Amino acid sequence: MVDLTGNHDVKAICPRCMGNGYIKIQKGEHNCPQCECEGFVMLPAHQCRENVEGGIEPRWMKTGETI
């Protein structure tokens, strides 16, 4: 379990590519410039939440998950 309180950084799913490392644009797929194809970014813990699958993601990321 990851502590999501405080100002320390945690590894979170990249909100731009949704964790797969690539983004789609008009001319095909390209490497994600935000996470550099890693699928995750380091964010402050107070800006993250735990999703229903147990992963850490930014609070503003819309996953469409249901409980």
C-alpha positions as a LaTeX table, in Angstrom:
\begin{tabular}{lrrr}
\hline
Residue & $x$ (\AA) & $y$ (\AA) & $z$ (\AA) \\
\hline
Met1 & 0.00 & 0.00 & 0.00 \\
Val2 & 1.36 & 3.39 & $-0.99$ \\
Asp3 & 1.08 & 6.37 & 1.35 \\
Leu4 & $-0.77$ & 9.09 & $-0.60$ \\
Thr5 & $-0.46$ & 11.80 & 2.03 \\
Gly6 & 2.36 & 14.31 & 2.12 \\
Asn7 & 4.61 & 15.92 & $-0.45$ \\
His8 & 6.75 & 12.94 & $-1.47$ \\
Asp9 & 6.71 & 11.71 & $-5.08$ \\
Val10 & 5.04 & 8.46 & $-6.16$ \\
Lys11 & 5.04 & 6.55 & $-9.42$ \\
Ala12 & 1.69 & 7.14 & $-11.17$ \\
Ile13 & 0.14 & 6.10 & $-14.48$ \\
Cys14 & 0.87 & 8.64 & $-17.21$ \\
Pro15 & $-2.32$ & 10.65 & $-17.85$ \\
Arg16 & $-1.36$ & 11.47 & $-21.44$ \\
Cys17 & $-0.85$ & 7.96 & $-22.85$ \\
Met18 & $-2.87$ & 6.09 & $-20.17$ \\
Gly19 & 0.18 & 4.00 & $-19.34$ \\
Asn20 & 0.96 & 2.40 & $-22.71$ \\
Gly21 & 3.83 & 4.73 & $-23.74$ \\
Tyr22 & 2.37 & 5.83 & $-27.06$ \\
Ile23 & $-0.08$ & 8.50 & $-28.17$ \\
Lys24 & $-2.16$ & 8.55 & $-31.35$ \\
Ile25 & $-2.02$ & 11.56 & $-33.63$ \\
Gln26 & $-3.23$ & 12.09 & $-37.20$ \\
Lys27 & $-0.25$ & 10.40 & $-38.83$ \\
Gly28 & $-0.11$ & 7.34 & $-36.56$ \\
Glu29 & 1.36 & 6.53 & $-33.15$ \\
His30 & 4.28 & 8.34 & $-31.56$ \\
Asn31 & 6.23 & 7.98 & $-28.34$ \\
Cys32 & 4.66 & 9.77 & $-25.40$ \\
Pro33 & 6.70 & 12.91 & $-24.65$ \\
Gln34 & 5.41 & 13.20 & $-21.08$ \\
Cys35 & 6.59 & 9.83 & $-19.77$ \\
Glu36 & 9.19 & 9.06 & $-22.49$ \\
Cys37 & 7.60 & 5.64 & $-23.28$ \\
Glu38 & 7.82 & 4.48 & $-19.65$ \\
Gly39 & 4.06 & 4.47 & $-18.97$ \\
Phe40 & 4.44 & 6.25 & $-15.64$ \\
Val41 & 5.41 & 9.65 & $-14.25$ \\
Met42 & 6.52 & 10.79 & $-10.81$ \\
Leu43 & 3.89 & 13.03 & $-9.17$ \\
Pro44 & 3.39 & 14.46 & $-5.67$ \\
Ala45 & 1.43 & 11.98 & $-3.54$ \\
His46 & $-1.28$ & 14.50 & $-2.62$ \\
Gln47 & $-2.20$ & 14.80 & $-6.34$ \\
Cys48 & $-2.76$ & 11.04 & $-6.79$ \\
Arg49 & $-5.39$ & 8.45 & $-5.95$ \\
Glu50 & $-5.63$ & 4.67 & $-5.98$ \\
Asn51 & $-7.90$ & 3.22 & $-8.66$ \\
Val52 & $-10.09$ & 0.12 & $-8.27$ \\
Glu53 & $-7.37$ & $-2.11$ & $-9.74$ \\
Gly54 & $-4.86$ & $-0.98$ & $-7.12$ \\
Gly55 & $-2.82$ & 1.28 & $-9.42$ \\
Ile56 & $-1.85$ & 4.84 & $-8.64$ \\
Glu57 & $-3.10$ & 7.56 & $-10.99$ \\
Pro58 & $-3.50$ & 11.36 & $-11.00$ \\
Arg59 & $-6.71$ & 12.56 & $-9.32$ \\
Trp60 & $-7.79$ & 14.45 & $-12.43$ \\
Met61 & $-7.48$ & 11.39 & $-14.71$ \\
Lys62 & $-10.86$ & 10.13 & $-15.89$ \\
Thr63 & $-10.85$ & 6.33 & $-15.99$ \\
Gly64 & $-14.56$ & 5.61 & $-16.28$ \\
Glu65 & $-14.30$ & 2.98 & $-13.56$ \\
Thr66 & $-17.38$ & 1.72 & $-11.79$ \\
Ile67 & $-17.75$ & 0.10 & $-8.40$ \\
\hline
\end{tabular}
